[in-house]
């Protein structure tokens, strides 16, 4: 069994930023009480200093409609190349703020918002985390793989994993 290391405050935010950045895309799940779960890939534009996650979203999207009814969301990040994973449960807010939109804007966003930050469909989603868990390796993927191979041949466990709760 791996090591448990819970993270707090600045260390917690730094770990979130690292994992979100390396994953690039998350599965953004809404309508958590419905089955099947409603999830779609989303790019995180920012993780701020408090650990809030920021996204750009279309006002008329199903996701925004679902958040308007029930703002509980869950985000799943995965970077299998580095064996890093992050689960974020929180509350989403739908915001219209042109200054924040300018701050979050990237050229890629033009694919969904043809009029740029002035697009009437442009909204911002702010996810305030309530429960965050991560899974990682202590020494990187290569060392973890070598330790697992060693464990397979020796018959002794050699889990190099580290996991924990992130408390903001």
KAPEHU-V404144 format. One line per field, one symbol per residue. phi: phi as a letter, one per 40 degrees, with the letter a starting at -180 (. if undefined). A space follows every 10 residues. Layout:
phi=???
This chain:
phi=.ccbbcbbfc cccccddccc cccgbbcbbb fcccbcdcba cacccabccc gcbbbbacdc ccdcccccca ccbbbbbabc cbfbaabbba bbbcbbaccc cccccbdccc cbbccgcccc ccbbbbbccb bbbbbabcbg cccdcccccd ccccgbdacc cbaicbbc
